[in-house]
Amino acid sequence: MNTEAMFSSKTDLWATPKDFFDRLDAEFGFTLDACALPENAKCKTYYTPEQDGLAQPWEGVVWCNPPYGRQIGQWVKKAHDTAARGGLVVMLLPARTDTKWFHDYIYQQAEIRFVKGRLKFGDSKNAAPFPSMVCVFNGGVTDED
């Protein structure tokens, strides 16, 4: 087992697999990618790290695959708070059900879809060393809205 790779913190950026995103986009119709690089943005409208998606308004139907580092809880809180104001945010996250952010902002407050197997992020040849989940924060957005 390659524990060096499993516990590596060389990066906290994990580019969303295109086919995985496309299936969710067909369901939700995203209008904003809240956390992207220009080369991997999933929506026409997106925020880069320089623009700081945490400091920007999240409007429309929001997709967010945040950095998986120490600030991840702030991104999850922003999604939770956006939904509390009536917004719709869908996040791709590591399935870390033991964290404070999971219990404070996701558990019993958002729809949780655990991903079967391990995703291959970006151009990686290997699957991620962690399980993933999709969390849907729906503050009341419907198909009629």
WOBEL-V934959 format. One record per backbone hydrogen bond with DSSP energy under -0.5 kcal/mol. CO is the residue of the C=O (numbers start at 1). NH is the residue of the N-H. E is the energy in kcal/mol with one decimal. If there is no record, write none. Layout:
co & nh & e
CO & NH & E
CO & NH & E
//
This chain:
co & nh & e
1 & 3 & -1.5
2 & 6 & -1.7
3 & 7 & -2.1
5 & 8 & -1.2
12 & 14 & -0.6
12 & 68 & -3.2
15 & 122 & -2.2
17 & 21 & -2.5
18 & 22 & -3.0
19 & 23 & -1.6
20 & 24 & -1.4
21 & 25 & -3.1
22 & 26 & -2.1
23 & 27 & -1.1
24 & 28 & -2.8
25 & 29 & -2.5
31 & 45 & -0.5
32 & 34 & -0.7
32 & 63 & -3.2
33 & 47 & -2.0
37 & 40 & -1.9
37 & 41 & -1.0
44 & 46 & -0.5
45 & 33 & -2.3
47 & 36 & -2.9
48 & 52 & -1.4
52 & 55 & -2.0
52 & 56 & -0.5
53 & 56 & -0.6
57 & 59 & -0.7
60 & 62 & -0.7
60 & 88 & -0.8
61 & 31 & -3.1
61 & 32 & -1.6
62 & 90 & -2.8
63 & 34 & -2.7
64 & 66 & -0.5
64 & 92 & -1.8
69 & 72 & -1.8
71 & 74 & -1.3
71 & 75 & -1.3
72 & 76 & -2.2
73 & 77 & -2.4
74 & 78 & -2.1
75 & 79 & -2.0
76 & 80 & -2.5
77 & 81 & -3.0
78 & 82 & -2.3
79 & 83 & -2.3
80 & 84 & -2.0
81 & 85 & -0.9
82 & 85 & -0.7
82 & 87 & -2.4
83 & 86 & -2.2
87 & 139 & -3.1
88 & 62 & -2.5
89 & 137 & -3.4
90 & 64 & -2.1
91 & 93 & -0.6
91 & 135 & -2.4
93 & 133 & -2.7
94 & 96 & -2.1
95 & 97 & -0.8
96 & 99 & -1.5
99 & 103 & -1.7
100 & 104 & -2.9
101 & 105 & -2.0
101 & 106 & -0.5
102 & 106 & -1.7
102 & 107 & -2.9
106 & 109 & -2.9
106 & 110 & -2.0
111 & 136 & -2.6
112 & 114 & -0.5
113 & 134 & -2.8
119 & 121 & -0.7
119 & 128 & -3.1
121 & 124 & -2.2
131 & 95 & -2.4
132 & 115 & -2.4
133 & 93 & -2.9
134 & 113 & -2.9
135 & 91 & -2.6
135 & 137 & -0.7
136 & 111 & -2.3
136 & 138 & -0.8
137 & 89 & -2.4
137 & 139 & -0.7
142 & 145 & -1.2
//
